Amino acid sequence: MVKLLISPMSVEEAMESISGGADIIDIKNPLEGSLGANFPWVIREIAKLSKKHSKEVSATIGDMDFKPGTASLAALGAAHSGVDYIKVGLFRIKNEEEAYEMLKAVLRAVKDLDEKKKVIAAAYADYRNLGSISPLLLPEVGERAGVDGVMVDTALKDGKTLFDHMTSNEIGKFVYESKMRGLLCALAGGITWKHLKGIKALRPDIIGVRTLVCKNGRNSDIDRGLVDRLANMLKQ
């Protein structure tokens, strides 16, 4: 069954996500971008709370330019903060070789600390607007680098969704290629209620949302009732 990943930015939102039935608590700071990094003390506190409720925890380390050293240091900080998954956004990573170098650096920083922690590489459905690597190239690069999973999201939170930038066939190919290579596969990016049936049919391992379960837009508070509604829809 597909896992539900919810992205809180505070302890209060994390509790709403947990109470609503999220499977993975994904700590981020949307004020700093699609995969904006939160503060280490916030990550530690949310991770501790989530573990008390037997939830998996992930943390984003930012929408990264090609700076392997910066990315690996950020990843090490996140790994030290008690999370299970570390997500890195390949924001202005132009090609496969840059992606490979970034991911190898992040992977080494994390795995040298704890082999059990998982590294997730994220590309963006609106990659053409960014001049960055296509998500369709990510499964092969991710496998070569040795990451545990791959994700597609949207960078620009302008009302457009994953499906505005990629066709269902392209998204399906991303899921297929990821699973064929033994990688966890996550889909996110402005997902709405009307997209759920189609996304479930594509069978990703994880669906990630924030805006969908917020009271009034991406920068408002997460609501446990909306999380519960979404969790139940995914179980049907």
Summary of the structure (lengths in Angstrom):
residues: 236
radius of gyration: 15.9
end to end distance: 10.0
largest distance: 43.7
contacts: 882
relative contact order: 0.16
helix: 48%
strand: 19%
